[in-house]
Amino acid sequence: MDRKTEELRDIFMDVAEGETVTESQEESRGSLADRGDVGQRLSDVITGMRERYAFRADFDDEALCALVRGFYDGETDAELARTLDVSRHTVFRARMDLHLLRESDLDAPFDLDVLRERLADEDPLTEVADDLGVSASTVRRYRDALAARNESRGANDRYRAEFDSILADSDLTGGLTDDVKNDGLDEATEDAEVDVSF
């Protein structure tokens, strides 16, 4: 030890209560893997939505969680219907309950503003459908999509954002924790010459 180091050590010994500089480590702040079960978190969001809105689709939470995951995996309504063993119409209704809209849900073959006006006037759907030159079921579909979008906007797209966050965390967690032991340093140090002497 050089003279300066000895002086610093002596000063430390004078002011410190002990001879070591070991601090107790702080409690861990957790990790992505500690964010809870994805299924449970999705179910919690769905429960919150059930409390706020009247769901029209007769699905239990497990089926709705499967629908959310499938939707985020890019499955079509037909694929989701096969998976859940229900009709595409039922899947669509459940998606609207959950505010899970696709761009195509509002891509109508007629002017949606006209539909909005007619719905606000409470015109009969069959009459609106005749005037727009489409079937009543088509009008109902776009009416439901507009209602879901309005509900979602009324909640500041909160539930959709929560689904996004949960499933994004899930993707990150899978990517980060599945390969936690594979840190990529093996390749970086493969040809390194390490000569450490103490």
ZAKE-394659 format. One line per field, with one value per atom (N, C-alpha, C): residue number from 1; residue in three letters; x, y, z. Coordinates in Angstrom, 1 decimal, padded with zeros to 4 digits, always signed. Example, Ala and Ser with C-alpha at 12.3 -4.5 7.8 and 13.67 -1.06 7.14 Angstrom:
BEGIN
seq <- c(1,1,1,2,2,2) .
type <- c(Ala,Ala,Ala,Ser,Ser,Ser) .
X <- c(+013.2,+012.3,+013.2,+012.8,+013.7,+012.9) .
Y <- c(-005.7,-004.5,-003.3,-002.2,-001.1,+000.0) .
Z <- c(+007.8,+007.8,+007.8,+007.1,+007.1,+007.9) .
***
This chain:
BEGIN
seq <- c(1,1,1,2,2,2,3,3,3,4,4,4,5,5,5,6,6,6,7,7,7,8,8,8,9,9,9,10,10,10,11,11,11,12,12,12,13,13,13,14,14,14,15,15,15,16,16,16,17,17,17,18,18,18,19,19,19,20,20,20,21,21,21,22,22,22,23,23,23,24,24,24,25,25,25,26,26,26,27,27,27,28,28,28,29,29,29,30,30,30,31,31,31,32,32,32,33,33,33,34,34,34,35,35,35,36,36,36,37,37,37,38,38,38,39,39,39,40,40,40,41,41,41,42,42,42,43,43,43,44,44,44,45,45,45,46,46,46,47,47,47,48,48,48,49,49,49,50,50,50,51,51,51,52,52,52,53,53,53,54,54,54,55,55,55,56,56,56,57,57,57,58,58,58,59,59,59,60,60,60,61,61,61,62,62,62,63,63,63,64,64,64,65,65,65,66,66,66,67,67,67,68,68,68,69,69,69,70,70,70,71,71,71,72,72,72,73,73,73,74,74,74,75,75,75,76,76,76,77,77,77,78,78,78,79,79,79,80,80,80,81,81,81,82,82,82,83,83,83,84,84,84,85,85,85,86,86,86,87,87,87,88,88,88,89,89,89,90,90,90,91,91,91,92,92,92,93,93,93,94,94,94,95,95,95,96,96,96,97,97,97,98,98,98,99,99,99,100,100,100,101,101,101,102,102,102,103,103,103,104,104,104,105,105,105,106,106,106,107,107,107,108,108,108,109,109,109,110,110,110,111,111,111,112,112,112,113,113,113,114,114,114,115,115,115,116,116,116,117,117,117,118,118,118,119,119,119,120,120,120,121,121,121,122,122,122,123,123,123,124,124,124,125,125,125,126,126,126,127,127,127,128,128,128,129,129,129,130,130,130,131,131,131,132,132,132,133,133,133,134,134,134,135,135,135,136,136,136,137,137,137,138,138,138,139,139,139,140,140,140,141,141,141,142,142,142,143,143,143,144,144,144,145,145,145,146,146,146,147,147,147,148,148,148,149,149,149,150,150,150,151,151,151,152,152,152,153,153,153,154,154,154,155,155,155,156,156,156,157,157,157,158,158,158,159,159,159,160,160,160,161,161,161,162,162,162,163,163,163,164,164,164,165,165,165,166,166,166,167,167,167,168,168,168,169,169,169,170,170,170,171,171,171,172,172,172,173,173,173,174,174,174,175,175,175,176,176,176,177,177,177,178,178,178,179,179,179,180,180,180,181,181,181,182,182,182,183,183,183,184,184,184,185,185,185,186,186,186,187,187,187,188,188,188,189,189,189,190,190,190,191,191,191,192,192,192,193,193,193,194,194,194,195,195,195,196,196,196,197,197,197,198,198,198) .
type <- c(Met,Met,Met,Asp,Asp,Asp,Arg,Arg,Arg,Lys,Lys,Lys,Thr,Thr,Thr,Glu,Glu,Glu,Glu,Glu,Glu,Leu,Leu,Leu,Arg,Arg,Arg,Asp,Asp,Asp,Ile,Ile,Ile,Phe,Phe,Phe,Met,Met,Met,Asp,Asp,Asp,Val,Val,Val,Ala,Ala,Ala,Glu,Glu,Glu,Gly,Gly,Gly,Glu,Glu,Glu,Thr,Thr,Thr,Val,Val,Val,Thr,Thr,Thr,Glu,Glu,Glu,Ser,Ser,Ser,Gln,Gln,Gln,Glu,Glu,Glu,Glu,Glu,Glu,Ser,Ser,Ser,Arg,Arg,Arg,Gly,Gly,Gly,Ser,Ser,Ser,Leu,Leu,Leu,Ala,Ala,Ala,Asp,Asp,Asp,Arg,Arg,Arg,Gly,Gly,Gly,Asp,Asp,Asp,Val,Val,Val,Gly,Gly,Gly,Gln,Gln,Gln,Arg,Arg,Arg,Leu,Leu,Leu,Ser,Ser,Ser,Asp,Asp,Asp,Val,Val,Val,Ile,Ile,Ile,Thr,Thr,Thr,Gly,Gly,Gly,Met,Met,Met,Arg,Arg,Arg,Glu,Glu,Glu,Arg,Arg,Arg,Tyr,Tyr,Tyr,Ala,Ala,Ala,Phe,Phe,Phe,Arg,Arg,Arg,Ala,Ala,Ala,Asp,Asp,Asp,Phe,Phe,Phe,Asp,Asp,Asp,Asp,Asp,Asp,Glu,Glu,Glu,Ala,Ala,Ala,Leu,Leu,Leu,Cys,Cys,Cys,Ala,Ala,Ala,Leu,Leu,Leu,Val,Val,Val,Arg,Arg,Arg,Gly,Gly,Gly,Phe,Phe,Phe,Tyr,Tyr,Tyr,Asp,Asp,Asp,Gly,Gly,Gly,Glu,Glu,Glu,Thr,Thr,Thr,Asp,Asp,Asp,Ala,Ala,Ala,Glu,Glu,Glu,Leu,Leu,Leu,Ala,Ala,Ala,Arg,Arg,Arg,Thr,Thr,Thr,Leu,Leu,Leu,Asp,Asp,Asp,Val,Val,Val,Ser,Ser,Ser,Arg,Arg,Arg,His,His,His,Thr,Thr,Thr,Val,Val,Val,Phe,Phe,Phe,Arg,Arg,Arg,Ala,Ala,Ala,Arg,Arg,Arg,Met,Met,Met,Asp,Asp,Asp,Leu,Leu,Leu,His,His,His,Leu,Leu,Leu,Leu,Leu,Leu,Arg,Arg,Arg,Glu,Glu,Glu,Ser,Ser,Ser,Asp,Asp,Asp,Leu,Leu,Leu,Asp,Asp,Asp,Ala,Ala,Ala,Pro,Pro,Pro,Phe,Phe,Phe,Asp,Asp,Asp,Leu,Leu,Leu,Asp,Asp,Asp,Val,Val,Val,Leu,Leu,Leu,Arg,Arg,Arg,Glu,Glu,Glu,Arg,Arg,Arg,Leu,Leu,Leu,Ala,Ala,Ala,Asp,Asp,Asp,Glu,Glu,Glu,Asp,Asp,Asp,Pro,Pro,Pro,Leu,Leu,Leu,Thr,Thr,Thr,Glu,Glu,Glu,Val,Val,Val,Ala,Ala,Ala,Asp,Asp,Asp,Asp,Asp,Asp,Leu,Leu,Leu,Gly,Gly,Gly,Val,Val,Val,Ser,Ser,Ser,Ala,Ala,Ala,Ser,Ser,Ser,Thr,Thr,Thr,Val,Val,Val,Arg,Arg,Arg,Arg,Arg,Arg,Tyr,Tyr,Tyr,Arg,Arg,Arg,Asp,Asp,Asp,Ala,Ala,Ala,Leu,Leu,Leu,Ala,Ala,Ala,Ala,Ala,Ala,Arg,Arg,Arg,Asn,Asn,Asn,Glu,Glu,Glu,Ser,Ser,Ser,Arg,Arg,Arg,Gly,Gly,Gly,Ala,Ala,Ala,Asn,Asn,Asn,Asp,Asp,Asp,Arg,Arg,Arg,Tyr,Tyr,Tyr,Arg,Arg,Arg,Ala,Ala,Ala,Glu,Glu,Glu,Phe,Phe,Phe,Asp,Asp,Asp,Ser,Ser,Ser,Ile,Ile,Ile,Leu,Leu,Leu,Ala,Ala,Ala,Asp,Asp,Asp,Ser,Ser,Ser,Asp,Asp,Asp,Leu,Leu,Leu,Thr,Thr,Thr,Gly,Gly,Gly,Gly,Gly,Gly,Leu,Leu,Leu,Thr,Thr,Thr,Asp,Asp,Asp,Asp,Asp,Asp,Val,Val,Val,Lys,Lys,Lys,Asn,Asn,Asn,Asp,Asp,Asp,Gly,Gly,Gly,Leu,Leu,Leu,Asp,Asp,Asp,Glu,Glu,Glu,Ala,Ala,Ala,Thr,Thr,Thr,Glu,Glu,Glu,Asp,Asp,Asp,Ala,Ala,Ala,Glu,Glu,Glu,Val,Val,Val,Asp,Asp,Asp,Val,Val,Val,Ser,Ser,Ser,Phe,Phe,Phe) .
X <- c(+000.8,+000.0,+000.9,+000.6,+001.4,+000.9,+001.7,+001.4,+000.0,-000.4,-001.7,-002.8,-002.7,-003.7,-003.8,-002.6,-002.6,-003.3,-003.0,-003.6,-005.2,-005.6,-007.1,-007.7,-007.0,-007.4,-007.5,-006.5,-006.5,-007.7,-007.9,-009.0,-010.4,-010.5,-011.7,-011.9,-010.9,-010.9,-011.3,-010.9,-011.2,-012.7,-013.3,-014.7,-015.7,-015.3,-016.2,-016.3,-017.5,-017.7,-017.1,-016.8,-016.1,-015.0,-014.4,-013.3,-013.7,-014.9,-015.3,-016.3,-016.4,-017.2,-018.3,-018.9,-020.0,-021.3,-022.1,-023.4,-024.4,-025.5,-026.5,-027.2,-027.5,-028.1,-029.5,-030.0,-031.4,-032.2,-033.5,-034.5,-034.5,-034.6,-034.7,-036.0,-036.0,-037.1,-038.0,-037.5,-038.3,-037.8,-038.4,-038.0,-039.3,-039.1,-040.2,-040.8,-040.0,-040.6,-041.5,-041.3,-042.1,-043.4,-043.8,-045.0,-046.3,-046.2,-047.5,-047.9,-048.8,-049.2,-050.0,-049.6,-050.3,-051.8,-052.1,-053.5,-054.3,-053.7,-054.4,-054.5,-053.5,-053.5,-054.6,-054.6,-055.7,-057.1,-057.2,-058.5,-058.9,-058.0,-058.3,-058.8,-058.2,-058.6,-060.1,-060.3,-061.6,-062.7,-062.3,-063.2,-063.6,-062.6,-062.8,-063.8,-063.6,-064.5,-065.9,-066.0,-067.4,-068.1,-067.4,-068.0,-068.5,-067.8,-068.2,-069.2,-069.1,-069.9,-070.7,-071.8,-072.6,-072.1,-071.5,-071.0,-072.1,-072.1,-073.1,-072.7,-071.5,-071.0,-071.0,-071.5,-071.6,-070.4,-069.2,-068.0,-067.5,-066.8,-066.2,-064.9,-064.2,-063.0,-061.9,-061.9,-060.8,-060.9,-062.2,-062.4,-062.0,-062.4,-062.0,-060.5,-059.8,-058.4,-057.8,-058.3,-057.8,-058.1,-059.2,-059.6,-058.6,-058.3,-057.3,-056.0,-055.5,-054.2,-054.2,-055.3,-055.4,-055.4,-056.2,-056.3,-054.9,-054.1,-052.8,-051.8,-052.1,-051.3,-051.6,-052.6,-053.0,-054.0,-054.6,-055.6,-056.9,-057.4,-058.7,-059.8,-061.0,-062.2,-062.5,-062.3,-062.6,-061.7,-060.4,-059.5,-059.8,-060.2,-060.6,-061.9,-062.8,-064.1,-063.8,-062.9,-062.5,-061.9,-061.0,-060.3,-061.3,-062.3,-063.2,-064.5,-064.6,-065.8,-067.1,-067.0,-068.2,-068.3,-069.3,-069.4,-068.5,-068.3,-067.5,-068.2,-069.6,-070.4,-070.2,-070.1,-069.9,-068.5,-067.5,-066.2,-066.2,-066.8,-066.9,-067.5,-068.6,-069.4,-068.4,-067.7,-066.8,-065.7,-065.2,-064.1,-064.6,-065.9,-066.4,-066.6,-067.0,-067.1,-065.8,-064.7,-063.3,-062.6,-063.3,-062.8,-061.6,-061.6,-060.5,-060.9,-060.8,-061.2,-060.0,-060.3,-059.4,-059.7,-058.7,-059.0,-060.2,-060.3,-061.3,-062.7,-062.8,-064.1,-064.8,-064.1,-064.7,-064.6,-064.2,-064.0,-065.3,-066.3,-067.7,-067.8,-068.8,-069.0,-070.0,-070.1,-071.0,-070.4,-071.0,-070.5,-070.9,-069.9,-070.3,-070.9,-070.7,-071.3,-072.8,-073.2,-074.7,-075.3,-074.5,-075.0,-075.1,-074.1,-074.2,-075.4,-075.7,-076.8,-078.1,-078.2,-079.5,-079.6,-078.5,-078.6,-079.0,-078.5,-078.8,-080.3,-080.9,-082.3,-083.2,-082.5,-083.2,-084.1,-083.6,-084.3,-084.3,-085.3,-085.3,-084.1,-083.4,-082.2,-082.6,-083.7,-084.1,-084.2,-084.8,-084.9,-083.6,-082.7,-081.3,-080.6,-080.7,-080.1,-080.6,-081.9,-082.4,-081.9,-081.9,-081.4,-079.9,-079.1,-077.7,-077.3,-078.3,-078.1,-077.3,-077.5,-076.8,-077.8,-077.3,-078.2,-078.3,-079.4,-079.5,-078.4,-077.9,-076.8,-075.5,-075.3,-074.2,-074.3,-075.5,-075.7,-075.4,-075.9,-075.7,-074.2,-073.5,-072.0,-071.3,-071.6,-070.9,-071.5,-072.7,-073.3,-072.5,-072.3,-071.6,-070.1,-069.5,-068.1,-068.0,-068.9,-068.9,-069.2,-070.1,-070.3,-069.1,-068.4,-067.2,-066.1,-066.0,-065.0,-065.3,-066.6,-067.0,-066.7,-067.1,-066.8,-065.3,-064.5,-063.1,-062.5,-063.0,-062.5,-063.0,-064.2,-064.7,-063.9,-063.2,-062.3,-060.9,-060.6,-059.3,-058.5,-059.1,-058.5,-057.7,-058.2,-057.5,-057.3,-058.4,-058.4,-057.5,-057.6,-056.8,-055.3,-055.0,-053.6,-053.1,-054.0,-053.7,-053.4,-054.2,-053.9,-052.6,-052.3,-051.1,-049.9,-050.0,-048.9,-048.7,-049.8,-049.6,-049.0,-049.4,-048.9,-047.5,-047.2,-045.9,-044.9,-045.3,-044.5,-044.3,-045.3,-045.2,-044.2,-044.2,-043.2,-041.8,-041.7,-040.4,-039.9,-040.8,-040.4,-040.0,-040.7,-040.3,-038.9,-038.7,-037.4,-036.3,-036.5,-035.5,-035.2,-036.3,-036.1,-035.9,-036.4,-036.2,-034.7,-034.0,-032.6,-031.7,-032.1,-031.4,-029.9,-029.7,-028.3,-027.5,-028.1,-027.4,-027.3,-026.2,-026.0,-025.3,-024.9,-024.2,-022.7,-022.2,-020.8,-019.9,-020.5,-019.7,-019.0,-019.8,-019.2,-018.2,-018.5,-017.6,-016.3,-016.2,-015.0,-014.4,-014.9,-014.5,-013.0,-012.5,-011.0,-010.2,-010.8,-010.1,-009.0,-007.9,-006.8,-006.8,-007.1,-007.2,-006.0,-005.3,-004.1,-004.2,-004.8,-005.1,-004.2,-003.4,-002.6,-002.8,-002.9,-003.2,-002.0) .
Y <- c(-001.2,+000.0,+001.2,+002.2,+003.4,+004.3,+005.4,+006.3,+006.9,+007.4,+008.0,+007.0,+005.8,+004.8,+004.5,+004.4,+004.2,+005.4,+006.6,+007.8,+007.7,+007.4,+007.3,+006.2,+005.0,+003.9,+004.4,+005.1,+005.5,+006.5,+007.4,+008.3,+007.6,+006.6,+005.8,+005.1,+004.5,+003.7,+004.7,+005.9,+006.9,+007.2,+007.4,+007.8,+006.7,+005.6,+004.4,+003.7,+003.0,+002.2,+000.8,+000.4,-001.0,-000.9,-002.1,-002.1,-002.4,-002.7,-003.1,-002.1,-002.1,-001.2,-001.9,-002.8,-003.6,-003.0,-002.6,-002.1,-003.3,-003.3,-004.3,-003.8,-004.8,-004.5,-004.2,-003.3,-002.9,-004.0,-004.0,-005.0,-004.8,-006.0,-006.0,-005.3,-004.5,-003.9,-004.8,-006.1,-007.0,-007.0,-007.8,-007.9,-008.1,-008.2,-008.4,-009.8,-010.7,-012.1,-012.0,-011.0,-010.9,-010.1,-009.8,-009.0,-009.7,-011.0,-011.7,-012.5,-013.4,-014.3,-013.5,-013.6,-012.9,-013.2,-014.4,-014.8,-014.1,-014.0,-013.4,-011.9,-011.3,-009.8,-009.5,-010.3,-010.1,-010.3,-011.3,-011.6,-010.4,-009.8,-008.6,-007.4,-007.2,-006.1,-006.4,-007.7,-008.1,-007.9,-008.3,-008.1,-006.6,-005.8,-004.3,-003.9,-004.4,-004.0,-004.5,-005.8,-006.3,-005.5,-004.9,-004.1,-002.7,-002.3,-001.0,-001.1,-002.2,-002.3,-003.6,-003.5,-004.8,-005.6,-006.7,-007.6,-008.3,-008.4,-009.1,-010.5,-010.8,-012.1,-013.0,-014.2,-015.0,-015.9,-015.3,-015.9,-015.8,-016.9,-016.8,-016.1,-015.7,-015.0,-015.8,-017.1,-017.9,-017.8,-017.9,-017.7,-016.3,-015.3,-013.9,-013.7,-014.3,-014.2,-014.9,-016.0,-016.7,-015.8,-015.2,-014.3,-013.1,-012.5,-011.4,-011.8,-013.0,-013.5,-013.8,-014.4,-014.7,-013.5,-012.5,-011.2,-010.6,-010.5,-009.9,-010.8,-012.1,-012.9,-012.8,-012.0,-011.7,-012.7,-013.4,-014.4,-013.7,-014.2,-013.6,-014.1,-013.5,-013.9,-015.3,-015.7,-017.1,-018.1,-017.7,-018.6,-018.6,-017.4,-017.4,-018.2,-018.1,-018.8,-020.3,-020.8,-022.2,-022.6,-021.8,-022.1,-022.1,-021.2,-021.1,-021.9,-022.5,-023.3,-022.5,-021.3,-020.4,-019.8,-019.0,-018.4,-017.2,-016.7,-015.5,-014.3,-014.3,-013.2,-013.1,-014.3,-014.3,-013.7,-014.1,-013.6,-012.1,-011.6,-010.2,-009.4,-010.0,-009.3,-009.3,-010.4,-010.4,-009.4,-009.3,-008.3,-006.9,-006.6,-005.3,-005.1,-006.1,-006.0,-005.5,-006.1,-005.8,-004.6,-003.9,-002.8,-003.2,-004.4,-004.9,-004.7,-003.5,-003.2,-003.3,-003.8,-003.8,-002.7,-002.2,-001.1,-001.5,-002.7,-003.1,-003.1,-003.0,-003.0,-001.7,-000.6,+000.6,+001.0,+000.1,+000.3,-000.1,+000.8,+000.5,+000.7,+000.0,+000.3,+001.4,+002.2,+003.4,+004.5,+005.6,+006.7,+006.5,+006.4,+006.1,+007.3,+008.5,+009.7,+009.6,+009.1,+008.9,+007.9,+006.8,+005.9,+006.5,+007.3,+007.9,+008.8,+009.6,+010.5,+009.7,+008.6,+007.8,+007.1,+006.7,+006.0,+007.0,+008.3,+009.3,+009.7,+009.6,+009.9,+008.7,+007.6,+006.3,+005.8,+005.9,+005.3,+003.8,+003.1,+001.6,+001.1,+000.0,-000.5,-001.0,-001.6,-002.2,-001.0,+000.1,+001.2,+001.8,+001.9,+002.5,+001.6,+000.2,-000.7,-000.6,-000.4,-000.3,+001.0,+002.1,+003.4,+003.3,+002.5,+002.4,+001.3,+000.5,-000.5,-001.7,-002.0,-003.1,-003.9,-005.0,-005.8,-005.2,-005.6,-005.1,-005.6,-006.9,-007.4,-006.6,-006.1,-005.2,-003.9,-003.3,-002.1,-002.4,-003.5,-003.8,-004.0,-004.6,-004.8,-003.4,-002.5,-001.2,-000.4,-000.5,+000.2,-000.3,-001.6,-002.2,-001.7,-001.6,-001.2,+000.3,+001.1,+002.5,+002.7,+001.9,+001.9,+001.5,+000.5,+000.0,+001.1,+001.7,+002.7,+003.9,+004.3,+005.4,+005.0,+003.8,+003.4,+003.4,+002.9,+002.9,+004.3,+005.2,+006.6,+007.2,+006.9,+007.4,+007.0,+005.9,+005.4,+005.8,+006.7,+007.0,+005.8,+004.9,+003.7,+002.9,+003.1,+002.6,+001.0,+000.4,-001.1,-001.7,-001.1,-001.5,-001.3,-000.2,+000.1,-000.9,-001.3,-002.3,-003.6,-004.0,-005.3,-005.2,-004.1,-003.8,-004.0,-003.4,-003.4,-004.8,-005.5,-006.8,-007.8,-007.7,-008.7,-008.3,-007.0,-006.5,-007.0,-006.8,-007.3,-008.8,-009.5,-011.0,-011.3,-010.6,-010.9,-010.6,-009.4,-009.1,-010.1,-010.5,-011.4,-012.7,-013.2,-014.4,-014.3,-013.2,-013.0,-012.8,-012.2,-011.8,-012.9,-013.6,-014.6,-016.0,-016.3,-017.7,-018.0,-017.0,-017.2,-016.4,-016.4,-015.5,-016.0,-017.3,-017.7,-017.5,-017.3,-017.1,-015.6,-015.0,-013.5,-013.0,-013.9,-013.5,-013.2,-013.4,-013.2,-014.3,-015.5,-016.6,-016.3,-015.8,-015.5,-014.4,-013.4,-012.2,-012.6,-013.5,-013.9,-015.2,-015.7,-017.0,-017.0,-016.0,-016.0,-015.1,-014.6,-013.7,-014.4,-013.7,-014.3,-013.6,-014.4,-013.8,-014.2,-013.2,-013.4,-012.5,-013.0,-012.3,-012.8,-012.0,-012.4,-011.5,-012.0,-011.2,-011.2) .
Z <- c(+000.0,+000.0,+000.0,-000.8,-000.8,+000.3,+000.5,+001.6,+001.6,+000.4,+000.3,+000.7,+000.2,+000.5,+002.0,+002.6,+004.0,+004.8,+004.4,+005.0,+004.9,+003.7,+003.4,+004.3,+004.4,+005.2,+006.7,+007.1,+008.5,+008.8,+007.8,+008.0,+008.0,+007.2,+007.1,+008.5,+009.0,+010.2,+011.4,+011.3,+012.4,+012.4,+011.2,+011.1,+011.0,+010.5,+010.4,+011.7,+011.8,+013.0,+012.9,+011.8,+011.6,+010.6,+010.4,+009.5,+008.0,+007.8,+006.5,+005.9,+004.5,+003.8,+003.1,+003.8,+003.2,+003.5,+002.4,+002.6,+002.4,+003.1,+002.8,+001.5,+000.7,-000.6,-000.4,-001.3,-001.3,-001.8,-001.4,-001.8,-003.3,-004.0,-005.5,-005.9,-007.0,-007.5,-008.4,-008.5,-009.3,-010.7,-011.6,-012.9,-013.8,-015.1,-015.9,-015.6,-015.2,-014.9,-013.7,-012.8,-011.6,-011.8,-013.1,-013.3,-013.2,-012.8,-012.5,-013.8,-013.5,-014.6,-015.6,-016.9,-018.0,-018.1,-017.9,-018.0,-016.9,-015.7,-014.5,-014.8,-015.3,-015.6,-016.7,-017.7,-018.8,-018.1,-017.3,-016.6,-015.8,-015.1,-014.3,-015.1,-016.3,-017.2,-017.6,-018.0,-018.5,-017.4,-016.2,-015.0,-014.9,-015.0,-014.9,-016.0,-017.2,-018.3,-018.1,-017.5,-017.2,-016.2,-015.3,-014.3,-014.9,-015.9,-016.5,-017.6,-018.4,-019.6,-019.6,-020.3,-020.5,-021.6,-021.3,-022.4,-023.1,-024.4,-025.1,-025.5,-025.6,-025.9,-024.6,-024.7,-023.6,-023.5,-023.1,-023.0,-021.5,-021.0,-019.7,-019.9,-018.8,-018.8,-019.5,-019.4,-020.0,-021.5,-022.1,-023.5,-024.0,-023.2,-023.6,-023.6,-022.6,-022.5,-023.8,-024.2,-025.4,-026.6,-026.6,-027.8,-027.8,-026.7,-026.7,-027.2,-026.7,-027.1,-028.6,-029.1,-030.5,-031.4,-030.9,-031.6,-031.8,-030.7,-030.7,-031.5,-031.6,-032.5,-034.0,-034.3,-035.7,-036.2,-035.4,-035.9,-036.4,-037.5,-038.0,-037.2,-037.4,-036.7,-037.0,-038.3,-038.6,-037.9,-037.7,-037.0,-035.5,-034.9,-033.5,-033.3,-034.3,-034.2,-034.1,-034.9,-034.9,-033.6,-033.1,-031.8,-030.7,-030.7,-029.6,-029.8,-031.0,-031.4,-031.3,-031.9,-031.9,-033.4,-033.6,-034.9,-035.0,-036.2,-036.4,-035.9,-036.0,-035.5,-033.9,-033.3,-031.8,-031.5,-032.3,-032.0,-032.2,-033.3,-033.6,-032.4,-031.9,-030.8,-029.5,-029.3,-028.1,-028.3,-029.5,-029.8,-029.5,-029.9,-029.7,-028.2,-027.4,-026.0,-025.4,-025.9,-025.4,-026.1,-026.9,-027.7,-028.6,-029.1,-029.9,-031.4,-031.9,-033.3,-034.2,-035.4,-036.5,-037.4,-038.2,-039.2,-040.1,-040.5,-041.4,-040.7,-039.4,-038.8,-039.1,-039.4,-039.7,-041.2,-042.0,-043.4,-044.2,-044.0,-044.5,-046.0,-046.7,-048.1,-048.3,-047.2,-047.3,-046.3,-046.4,-045.5,-044.1,-043.2,-041.8,-041.1,-041.6,-041.1,-041.3,-042.5,-042.7,-041.7,-041.5,-040.5,-039.1,-038.7,-037.4,-037.3,-038.3,-038.3,-038.2,-039.0,-039.0,-037.6,-037.0,-035.7,-034.7,-034.8,-033.8,-033.9,-035.1,-035.4,-035.0,-034.6,-034.2,-035.3,-036.5,-037.7,-037.6,-038.0,-038.0,-038.8,-038.3,-039.0,-040.4,-040.5,-041.9,-042.9,-042.4,-043.3,-043.7,-042.7,-042.9,-043.9,-043.6,-044.5,-046.0,-046.2,-047.5,-048.2,-047.4,-048.0,-048.3,-047.5,-047.8,-048.8,-049.1,-050.1,-049.6,-048.3,-047.6,-046.8,-046.3,-045.4,-044.0,-043.3,-041.9,-041.0,-041.3,-040.5,-040.7,-041.9,-042.2,-041.4,-041.4,-040.6,-039.2,-038.6,-037.2,-036.9,-037.8,-037.6,-037.5,-038.4,-038.4,-037.2,-036.8,-035.7,-034.4,-034.3,-033.1,-033.1,-034.3,-034.3,-033.9,-034.4,-034.0,-032.5,-032.0,-030.5,-029.7,-030.2,-029.5,-029.5,-030.7,-030.8,-029.9,-029.8,-029.0,-027.5,-027.1,-025.7,-025.4,-026.4,-026.2,-026.0,-026.9,-026.8,-025.5,-025.1,-023.9,-022.7,-022.8,-021.7,-022.0,-023.0,-023.4,-023.9,-024.5,-025.0,-023.9,-022.7,-021.5,-021.6,-021.9,-021.8,-023.0,-024.1,-025.2,-024.9,-024.2,-023.8,-022.8,-021.9,-020.9,-021.5,-022.5,-023.2,-023.9,-024.6,-025.3,-024.3,-023.2,-022.2,-021.6,-021.3,-020.7,-021.7,-023.0,-023.9,-024.4,-024.4,-024.7,-023.6,-022.4,-021.2,-021.4,-021.8,-021.9,-023.0,-024.1,-025.2,-024.7,-024.0,-023.4,-022.4,-021.5,-020.5,-021.1,-022.1,-022.8,-023.4,-024.1,-024.7,-023.8,-022.6,-021.7,-020.7,-020.3,-019.2,-019.7,-020.9,-021.3,-021.6,-022.0,-022.3,-021.4,-020.1,-019.1,-019.0,-019.2,-019.0,-020.3,-021.4,-022.7,-022.8,-022.3,-022.3,-023.5,-024.4,-025.6,-025.4,-024.3,-024.0,-024.5,-024.6,-025.1,-026.4,-027.4,-028.7,-028.6,-027.8,-027.7,-027.0,-026.2,-025.5,-026.0,-027.0,-027.5,-027.8,-028.5,-028.9,-028.0,-027.0,-026.1,-025.3,-025.2,-024.4,-023.1,-022.1,-020.7,-019.9,-019.5,-018.6,-017.4,-016.4,-015.2,-014.1,-013.5,-012.4,-011.2,-010.0,-008.9,-008.0) .
***
